[in-house]
Amino acid sequence: MNDKKMLLMKIKKYDFALKELNLYLDTHPNCRRALTLFKQYKQLREKAMNEFISKFGPISPEDSNDSSHWNWIDDPWPWERS
């Protein structure tokens, strides 16, 4: 598996964990362990996202941070990827 796919897989795993913790915290808002885990996974996701964006460009338009060029359109569109 190449670096790009590995980073995307990490991001997806972190997204899943965050969503599950979100649902749990909706019914257990004072669970310190879940709150700590949510914070940890949020930081891991942010780190993975930043690494992905710096290496491969934005995943979504909101991730585009180049003020001189709209770099969202630089990569192939989803239907152009193999």
N, C-alpha and C positions, 0 to 999 in steps of 0.2 A: 504494500500500500504506500503510495507516495505521500509526501509531507502535507500537501493540500488536503487530500482525503482524510488523513489522520487528524488534522486540525479541525476539519468540519465534523468529524465523528466526535471529537472531544466536546465541541460546542453543542452538538445535539444531545450528548449525554448530560452535560451541565444544564441545558434547557429542560430536559426531562426531570432531572432531580429538583430543579427549582420549581417546576410546575407541581410536582408531587408534594414538596414541602409547603408550597403555597396553599394547596388544598388542605393539608393537615393543619397548618396554622390558622386557617379559617375557622376550624372547630376547636383548636387548642392554642389560642393566641398568647398564652403565658408560658408555653413550654420553652424553657431556656435552651435545651439541647437542640430543638428544631430551629430556633432563632439563630443559634450559633452556626448550625449546618447551613442554613439559608445564606447567612453572611459569607461563609467560606466558599460555597458554590458560586455565589454571585461574583466574588473576587476572582475565582478560577475562570469563570466564563469571560469576565472582562479581560483578563490577561490573555486568554486564548483568542478572543475577538481582536484585541489589539495586535497580537502576533499575526493573525491571519490577514488583517487589513494592511499591515505594513509589508507583508510578503506578497500578497495576491490581489490587493485592492478591496474595495467595499463589497460587503455581502448584500446590503440593501442601500437604497438611496440615502437613508439617514446616516449611513456610515461614511459618506463622502465628505472629506474634510479639507480638500484642496481648494483654497480660495481663488486660485487663478485658472482652474480648469475643472469642468464637471466630469470627474473621472469615473463616475458610475457607468458611463457608456463605453469605457475602454475595453472591457472584457467581453468575450462572446456572450450573446444573449442565451438564456437557458435552452432554447430550441436549437441553438447553433453548437452546443457542446456535444461531444461524443460520449 
